[in-house]
């Protein structure tokens, strides 16, 4: 496969992960995209990177302007797209470039779109929301395959908005890559007792979660601790550092390397925080985050809301701590009643989740992209099952 991959952020670790997933089937690849850092990377996952300019997080309007400017340089982009057998786009904004470049420079290539989030501007009843959905529908109609990381994106947004106009859809969850596990030490053994430790890892963008966790450790000093690692979105949580500094028992330990650090991180905590209110009622309720799979694989019990897609995923496997709202009452009530026996039962339920539900080797996606004609996969519904009481 010769891949031209158009992305919204060359520095996003998930871009490198997708390339690592496809590595066994890649003959050649080029990554074309925008960047957030002052200096763009020269390569991504070992493949050459072509920068299109600097953009900003949470500034969709500015990013659209950046796409329009890049569209004027389509000939330059085309030099890298020509000869590709697959042209893949990571976000809606880059699909406009990918579709135009495929049509002009690689008309025989498969055009693939990844839907890994549903932006808040695509949801709602305003004229702007409706206009963006029409644009989304027009762009998707030119695709041969649509990849989604959660079935709720199809059920809650894509199918109601676009119906039969959708291209074939394939579910590719945010599972841990098998290649990332080679050489990793097993997670350390946990003590099933206090202090109960919660790990919140990844992109940290939910201020409500931060305040809930801060209140929890203040209510249970010495009994509950919270460790945060990853990339805080300080433009969304401007008081992140102040809250952490003012809350004993709540710590931020900086970024991490998922190829090296996951077993020790998750093995050092009892629970994985999998609640996000950043876009409550829409994307935050529909997504299946990396931390769901990472935490479960390494024995940390996910804490989530029962009503979300993450809650449904766990309920179908009779696992996880599934809380009802309001969390201001439910969260401390759970920890007030937590003992070694109750935790051990929750940990055993997580350990019983089949490994194939948590680990991905990329074989199915690679095979789909190697076919001359995209398959017509079916996105499965959430696994049926009774809710697990917290």
MILO-12314 format. One record per atom (N, C-alpha, C): x negated, y negated, z; residue in one letter. Coordinates in steps of 0.1 Angstrom, whole numbers, plus 5000, padded with zeros to 4 digits. Example, Ala and Ser with C-alpha at 12.3 -4.5 7.8 and 13.67 -1.06 7.14 Angstrom:
<atoms>
486850575078a/487750455078a/486850335078a/487250225071s/486350115071s/487150005079s/
</atoms>
This chain:
<atoms>
499250125000x/500050005000x/499149875000x/499549784992x/498849654992x/499849554997x/499549495009x/500449415016x/500049275016x/501049185013x/500949045016x/501949005027x/501348965038x/502148945050x/502248805054x/503448745053x/503648595056x/504148585070x/503448505078x/503848505092x/503948355097x/504648345108x/504848215114x/503748165123x/502848265127x/501748225136x/500648335135x/499548295129x/498448385127x/497948445140x/498148365151x/497548405164x/498548485172x/499648515168x/500648595175x/500148735176x/499948785188x/499448925190x/500349035183x/501649005182x/502549095176x/502249115161x/501649015154x/501249025140x/500149125139x/499149125147x/498049215147x/498649355150x/499549365159x/500149495163x/500849565151x/501549475143x/502249535131x/501249585121x/500149515119x/499149555110x/498449685115x/498249695128x/497749815134x/498649935131x/499949905133x/500950015130x/500950065116x/500649975107x/500650015092x/499250055087x/498250045096x/496850075092x/496750205084x/497350315088x/497150435081x/497650435066x/498550345063x/499050335049x/498550225041x/497750135047x/497250015041x/496050045032x/496050005020x/494950005011x/494249875011x/495149765012x/494649635012x/495749545018x/495249435025x/496249345031x/495649205032x/496549105032x/496148975034x/497348915043x/496948825053x/497848765062x/497948615059x/499048565055x/499248425051x/500148365061x/499748255067x/500648195076x/500248075083x/501048025092x/500847905100x/500047945112x/499647845120x/498847875132x/499247765142x/499147805155x/499447715166x/498147655172x/497047735171x/495747695177x/495147585167x/494247505173x/493547405165x/492747465154x/492147585156x/491347645145x/492047785142x/492447805130x/493047935126x/492048045126x/492448165129x/491548285128x/491148315113x/489948365112x/489548405098x/490048535094x/490348625104x/490948755101x/491948785112x/492848875108x/493848925118x/493849075117x/493549145127x/493449295128x/492449335117x/491449255114x/490449295104x/490749265090x/491949205087x/492249165074x/492149015072x/491848965060x/491648825058x/492948745061x/492748625067x/493848535070x/493748415061x/494948365056x/494948245048x/495848145055x/495248045061x/496047945069x/496847855060x/498147825064x/498947725057x/499147595064x/498547585076x/498647455083x/499147485098x/498947385106x/499247405120x/500747365123x/501447445131x/502747415136x/502847425151x/504147405156x/504347405170x/505447505174x/505347565186x/506447645192x/507647555195x/508847615194x/510047555198x/510347425190x/509747415178x/509947295169x/510347345156x/511547405155x/511947455142x/512047355131x/512547235134x/512647135124x/511247105118x/510247085126x/508947055121x/508347175114x/508747295118x/508247415111x/508847425097x/510147385096x/510747385083x/510047285073x/509747175079x/508947075070x/507647135066x/506947205075x/505747275071x/505947375060x/507047445061x/507347545050x/507547475037x/508247355037x/508547285025x/507147235019x/506247185028x/504947145023x/504247265017x/504247385023x/503647495018x/504247545005x/505547525003x/506247564991x/505647484979x/505147364981x/504547294971x/503147354967x/502647434975x/501347504972x/501547654969x/502747684963x/503047814960x/502047884951x/501447804941x/500447864933x/499247914940x/498847844950x/497747884959x/498048014967x/499348014972x/499748134979x/499848254969x/500248224957x/500448334947x/499148404944x/498048334945x/496748404942x/496548524952x/497048514964x/496948614974x/498048714973x/499148684968x/500348774967x/500248854954x/499648804944x/499548884931x/498949014933x/499549124929x/499049254930x/499649334942x/500349264951x/500949324963x/502049424959x/502049534966x/503249634964x/504349604974x/503949534985x/504949494996x/504649355000x/505649274999x/505549135005x/506449135017x/505849105028x/506649115041x/506548975048x/507748935054x/507848815061x/508248845075x/507648765085x/507848795099x/509048705105x/509348595100x/510348505105x/511148445094x/512348395097x/513148345086x/512448225078x/511748145085x/511148025079x/510148075068x/509448185071x/508448235061x/509048315050x/510348355052x/510948435041x/511248345029x/511448215031x/511648135019x/510348135010x/509148135017x/507948135009x/507748275003x/508048385011x/507748515007x/508648554995x/509948504995x/510848534984x/510448464971x/510048344973x/509648264961x/508348324955x/507348354964x/506048414959x/506248554953x/507148634959x/507348764953x/507948754939x/508948664938x/509648654925x/508748604914x/507748514917x/506948454907x/505648534905x/505048594915x/503748654914x/503648804916x/504648864921x/504649004924x/506149064922x/506749044911x/508149084909x/508449224912x/507449314911x/507649454913x/507549494927x/507149404936x/506849434950x/508149444958x/508149534968x/509249534978x/509149414987x/510349344989x/510449234998x/511049275011x/510349255022x/510749305035x/510749195045x/511849185052x/511949085062x/512049145076x/511349095086x/511449135100x/512349035107x/513349095114x/514149015123x/513949055137x/513048985144x/512649025157x/513248935168x/513848825164x/514548735173x/515648665164x/516748625171x/517748545164x/517648405170x/517148305162x/516948165167x/518348105171x/518248025182x/519547975188x/520247885177x/519547825168x/520147745158x/521047825148x/520847955148x/521648035139x/522948085146x/523048045158x/524248095166x/525047965170x/526247965168x/527047845172x/528047805161x/528847705164x/529947665155x/529747535148x/528547475150x/528347345144x/528047355129x/528147245122x/527847245108x/526447285105x/525447245114x/524047275112x/523947425114x/524547485124x/524547635126x/525047705114x/526147665109x/526747725097x/525847715085x/525247595083x/524347575071x/523147665072x/522547685084x/521447775086x/521847915084x/523047955088x/523448095085x/523648115070x/524148025063x/524248035049x/522848055042x/521947975047x/520547985042x/520048125045x/520248165057x/519748305061x/520348405052x/521648395050x/522348495041x/521748505027x/521548385021x/521048375008x/519648435007x/518748405017x/517448465017x/517448615019x/518348665028x/518348805030x/518848885018x/519748825010x/520248894998x/519148924988x/518048854989x/516948884980x/515948994985x/516249044997x/515349145003x/515649285000x/514649375000x/514849514998x/515049595011x/514549535022x/514649605035x/514549505046x/515349525056x/515349435068x/515049525080x/513949475087x/513549545099x/514049475111x/514649545120x/515149485133x/514549555145x/514249485156x/513749545167x/514749585178x/516049545175x/517149585184x/518449605176x/519249705178x/520449725171x/521449605174x/521249545185x/522249435188x/522049315178x/520949295172x/520749185163x/521649215151x/521849335147x/522749365136x/524249355141x/524549425152x/525849425157x/526449295161x/525649205167x/526149085173x/525948965163x/524948975154x/524748855146x/524748885131x/523848975126x/523648985112x/524949045105x/525549155110x/526749205104x/527949115104x/528249045116x/529348955115x/529148835106x/527848785105x/527548675097x/527448705082x/526948815079x/526648845065x/527248975059x/527749055067x/528549175063x/527849255052x/528549295042x/527949385032x/526849325024x/526649195025x/525549125018x/524149165024x/524149235035x/522849265041x/522149375033x/520749365032x/520049465026x/520049595035x/519449705031x/519349815040x/518549775053x/518949835064x/518349795077x/517649915083x/516549885089x/515749985096x/515449935110x/515650025120x/515349985134x/513950025137x/513049925141x/511749955145x/511549885159x/511749965169x/511649905183x/510249865187x/510249785197x/508949735202x/508249835211x/508149955206x/507450055214x/505950035215x/505350105224x/503950105226x/503350185214x/502250135207x/501650205197x/500750315202x/500950435196x/500150545200x/498650515199x/498250435189x/496850405188x/496250315199x/497150245206x/496750155217x/496450235229x/496950365230x/496750445242x/495450515242x/494750525231x/493550605230x/492450545239x/491950625248x/490850575256x/491250505269x/492550485271x/493050415283x/493150515294x/492750465306x/492850545318x/494250555322x/494650665329x/496050675334x/496250575345x/497550535346x/497850435357x/497550485371x/497150405380x/496850455393x/498150495400x/497950585410x/499150625418x/499650515426x/501050505427x/501650405435x/502050455449x/502050365458x/502550395472x/504050355472x/504950445475x/506350415474x/506850345487x/506350225488x/506750155500x/506250005499x/506649925508x/506349775507x/504849755510x/504249645504x/505049545497x/505449595483x/506749575480x/507249605467x/506749495457x/506149545446x/505449455437x/506249455423x/506549335418x/507149315405x/506249255396x/506049315384x/505249255373x/506049195362x/505749075359x/506448995348x/505348965338x/505349035327x/504249035317x/504748995303x/503948925296x/504248895282x/504348745279x/505248705271x/505548565269x/506548525280x/506048425288x/506748385300x/507548255296x/508848265294x/509548145288x/510848115296x/511148195306x/512448185313x/512248115327x/512647985328x/512447915340x/513347975351x/514548015347x/515548075357x/514948195363x/514248275356x/513548395361x/512548355371x/511748255368x/510648205376x/511248165390x/512348085390x/512948035402x/513548155410x/514148245403x/514748365410x/513648445417x/512548465411x/511448545417x/510848465428x/510648335426x/510048255437x/510948265449x/512248245447x/513148255459x/513148395465x/512948495457x/512948635463x/511748655472x/510548615467x/509348635476x/509348545488x/510048435487x/510148345499x/511148405509x/512148475504x/513148545513x/512548665520x/511548735513x/511048855518x/509448845519x/508948755527x/507548735528x/506848855533x/505848895525x/505049015528x/505749145524x/506949145520x/507749265516x/507849275501x/507949155495x/508049155480x/507049055474x/506349105464x/505349025457x/505549025442x/505248915435x/505448905421x/504048875414x/503748945404x/502548915396x/502948885382x/502448765377x/502748725364x/501448725355x/501548775343x/500448775334x/500948755320x/500148685312x/500548665298x/500448525293x/501448475285x/501348345280x/502548265284x/502448185294x/503548095299x/503847985288x/505147975285x/505547865276x/505747735284x/504647665286x/504747545295x/505547435289x/505847435276x/506747345270x/508147365275x/508447495278x/509747535283x/509847535298x/508747565305x/508647565319x/507547465323x/507847335323x/506747235326x/506247245340x/507047295349x/506647305363x/506147445367x/505747525357x/505347655360x/504247665370x/503147585368x/501947595377x/502347545390x/503147445391x/503547385404x/504347485412x/505247555406x/506047655413x/505247775418x/504247815410x/503447925414x/502547885425x/501947765424x/501047715435x/501847705448x/503047665448x/503847645460x/504447765466x/504247885460x/504948005464x/504048115468x/503648135480x/502848245484x/503548375481x/502748465475x/503348595471x/503748595456x/503648485450x/503948475435x/502548425429x/502048505420x/500748475415x/500748485399x/499848405393x/499648415379x/498248445376x/497948555369x/496648605367x/496148595353x/496848505344x/496348475331x/496648575321x/496048565309x/496348655298x/495748795300x/496148885291x/495649025292x/495449085278x/494649195278x/494449265266x/495249395266x/496249405258x/497149515258x/496449655255x/495449645248x/494649765244x/493949825257x/493649735266x/492849775277x/493549775291x/494449675292x/494949645306x/496249705310x/497049755300x/498449795304x/498549895315x/497750005315x/497850105326x/497650045340x/496549965341x/496249905354x/497249805358x/497749725349x/498749625352x/500049685357x/500649775349x/501949835353x/501749935364x/500549995364x/500350095375x/500150025388x/499849895388x/499649825401x/500949765406x/502049785399x/503349725404x/504449835404x/505449815412x/506549915413x/507649885402x/507849765398x/508849725389x/508349635378x/509049645367x/508749555355x/509949465353x/509749325354x/510849235352x/511249225337x/512449255334x/512949265320x/514249185319x/514249065326x/515448975325x/514948845319x/515748785310x/515448665303x/516748585301x/516748465306x/517848375304x/517548265294x/516348275287x/515948155279x/517048125268x/517648225262x/518748205253x/519848305257x/520348285269x/521448365274x/522648355266x/523348465264x/524548475256x/524248505241x/522948505238x/522548525224x/521248615224x/520148555218x/518948635216x/518548705229x/518548635240x/518048695253x/518848815257x/520148825254x/521048935257x/520849045247x/520349015235x/520349115224x/519049185223x/517949125227x/516649185224x/516249305232x/515349385228x/514749495235x/513249455236x/512749405248x/511449345249x/510349455250x/509149415247x/507949495248x/507849555262x/508149475272x/507949515286x/508849625290x/509949645283x/510849755286x/510049885283x/509449895272x/508750015268x/507350035275x/506649925276x/505349925283x/505549975298x/506449905305x/506649935319x/507150075321x/508150125313x/508650255315x/507550365312x/506750335301x/505750435298x/504750455309x/504450345316x/503450345327x/504050355341x/505350385342x/505950425354x/506450305363x/506450185357x/507050075364x/508550065361x/509450065371x/510850065369x/511349935364x/511949925352x/512449795347x/513649745356x/513649615358x/514749545364x/515449465354x/516749475351x/517349405341x/518849385344x/519549315336x/520949285337x/521749405330x/522749455337x/523449565331x/524149525318x/524549405317x/525349365305x/524549345292x/523249345293x/522449315281x/522149445273x/521549425262x/521149545254x/520049625261x/519149555268x/518149625276x/518849715287x/519849655293x/520649735303x/521349855296x/521949835284x/522549945278x/521550055274x/520350015269x/519350105266x/518950195278x/518750135289x/518450205302x/519550285307x/520750235306x/521950305311x/522150435303x/521850435290x/521950545282x/520950655286x/519950615293x/518950715297x/518950735312x/520050685319x/520250705333x/519050655341x/518550535338x/517350485344x/517450335346x/516450285354x/516350145356x/517150085367x/516849965371x/517649895381x/518449795373x/519749825372x/520749745364x/521549665374x/521349535373x/521949435382x/523149365376x/524149335385x/525249245381x/524949105385x/525649005378x/525448875382x/526548835393x/526248735402x/525048645401x/523848715407x/522648695401x/521448755405x/520948695418x/521348565421x/521048505434x/521448595446x/522548675444x/522948765454x/522548905452x/522548955439x/522349095436x/520849125438x/519949035434x/518549065435x/518049085449x/518248995458x/517849015472x/518649125479x/519849155475x/520549265481x/519949395477x/519449415465x/518749535461x/517449555470x/516649455471x/515449475478x/515649485493x/516749425498x/517049445513x/517349585516x/517949665506x/518249805509x/517249905503x/516149855498x/515249945491x/514350015502x/514250145500x/513350225508x/512550325499x/511750405505x/510850495497x/511650595490x/512750645496x/513550755489x/514250695477x/514750575478x/515550515467x/514550475456x/513350425459x/512450395449x/511950515442x/511650625449x/511150745443x/512150805433x/513450795436x/514550835427x/514550755414x/514350625416x/514350535404x/513050565396x/511950585402x/510750615395x/510850755387x/511550845394x/511650975387x/512550965375x/513550885375x/514450865364x/513650805352x/512750705355x/511950645345x/510950755339x/510450835347x/509450935343x/510151035334x/511451055335x/512151155327x/512551095313x/512350975310x/512650915297x/511650985286x/512251045276x/511351105266x/510251015260x/509051065259x/507950985254x/508250925240x/508950995232x/509250945218x/510150815219x/510850795230x/511650675232x/510750555235x/509550585238x/508650475243x/507450445235x/507050545227x/505750545219x/506050555204x/505350475196x/505550475182x/504250495175x/504150575164x/502950585157x/502950515143x/504150455139x/504250385127x/504450475114x/504650605116x/504750685105x/506050655097x/507150635104x/508450615097x/508450485089x/507850375095x/507850255088x/506850255076x/505750315078x/504750335067x/505350405055x/506150515058x/506750595048x/507850515040x/508550435048x/509650355041x/509050245032x/507850195036x/507250095027x/506550145015x/506250275016x/505550335005x/506450384994x/507750394997x/508750444987x/508950334976x/509050374964x/509350284953x/510650204955x/511650274961x/512950204964x/513150214979x/513550104985x/513750105000x/514850205003x/514650275014x/515750375019x/516950295024x/517950375028x/519050315034x/519250365048x/518350335057x/518450385070x/519650335078x/520050405088x/521150355096x/520650315110x/521050195114x/520750155127x/521650225137x/521050305146x/521950375156x/522550285166x/523750325171x/524350245182x/523550265194x/523750185205x/523150215218x/523550355223x/522550415229x/522850545235x/523950545245x/524950635244x/526050635253x/525650685266x/526150635277x/525850695290x/526550605301x/526650665312x/527250585323x/526250495329x/526650375335x/525750285341x/525150345353x/523950315356x/523250355368x/523350255379x/523950285390x/524050185401x/522650145406x/522550015409x/521349965415x/521249995429x/
</atoms>
